[in-house]
Amino acid sequence: MIKSSYNVLGIMSGTSLDGVDIAHIKFTFNEKWQYTFLECETIPYPHCWFLKLKNLVGLSKDNLEIIDQNYTAYLASVINTFVTKHQIASLDFISSHGHTALHEPEKGFTLQIGNKQILAHLTQQTVVCDFRVQDVQLGGQGAPLVPIGDKLLFSDFDYCLNLGGFANISTEDNGNRIAYDICPANIVLNHYVASLGLDFDDSGKIAASGQVNLALLKNLNSLEFYKKSHPKSLGLEWVDKFIFPRINAFEIPIKDILRTFVAHIAIQIGHQIKNGKTLITGGGAYNSFLIEEIKTQTKAELVIPNSKLVNYKEALIFSLLGVLKQRNEVNCLASVTGAKMDHSSGRTFQP
């Protein structure tokens, strides 16, 4: 008999490297899915892990394997501490995204570290994980995977916009859910503000103090990726190759880099969202200057929800992906990723 309620721990680490998001979620199903946030935390990365995760691209296969083993053990310790701290007596399972180390779907490859059997053993919990690999094997982008949750949990919005390491969008198109990455976002902004000794640009104040470099803005907006139709996705490798070299060639002050890139993000989002009710989540929702810039590029109604949904929407939806996998129901949409078919993706490990 298929259950109608689930008690799940969702684990997410994104490209912005702000830490491990852990969300304790209760799901119930009665004609449609409902969710309740219980305890939630973002556990910041120790500096040593921040540096390791920031520099995964270009590592040898052997070095990646070692980091994968160590990162899985690190995740387990973070999860165990969270469970003990919040006195969580029982879980149906842990649903973990892991952390993307490499994402090159055009080469038929994606790797999320932290998705090993040892995670189940060290936590003594059932673990559902590794959601992207099967989709790539089926010819898909392996991303974005969140749109199935947008469809099932947030169908009253015309668009769901996530402002994380990358800006991505999810919407309905002639009865099909479509979604794709729009452009880099916090992965670039945080990279440059780090040179000022900061983790992020609080409310976009530094960017607001800068000037738009029109030549750089034009250069960024001319990137070939923006001419491609969906499905399409971005990764750190693409940013390293196409974004950082362009920006660095201009040798302009950090505040002007930030100001110009905020303008770039807003313009690219404006190209994709003309109007309609739009749910905004992810760390960029707190960048009030970025939000104001987006408003100048669209007539859409922008809705920023409560902080738990802003911060933990991805952890919430990866929890739901785990639930759907356990029920052997579709959790990856071919209309989104470009895979050969809808499918139920992920692996399940027992302790």
ZIUR-V105569 format. One record per run of one state. SS is the DSSP state (A for helix, B for strand, O for the rest). FROM is the first residue (numbers start at 1). LEN is the number of residues. Records with the same first field share a line. If there is no record, write none. Layout:
SS = FROM-LEN, FROM-LEN
This chain:
O = 1-4, 14-6, 30-3, 44-3, 55-6, 86-7, 108-1, 114-3, 124-3, 130-3, 138-9, 154-5, 164-2, 174-2, 185-1, 197-5, 209-5, 222-2, 228-8, 249-5, 273-4, 282-1, 287-1, 296-5, 305-2, 327-5, 333-1, 338-5, 344-3, 350-2
B = 5-9, 20-10, 33-11, 93-12, 109-5, 127-3, 159-5, 166-8, 176-9, 277-5, 301-4, 332-1, 343-1, 347-3
A = 47-8, 61-25, 105-3, 117-7, 133-5, 147-7, 186-11, 202-7, 214-8, 224-4, 236-13, 254-19, 283-4, 288-8, 307-20, 334-4
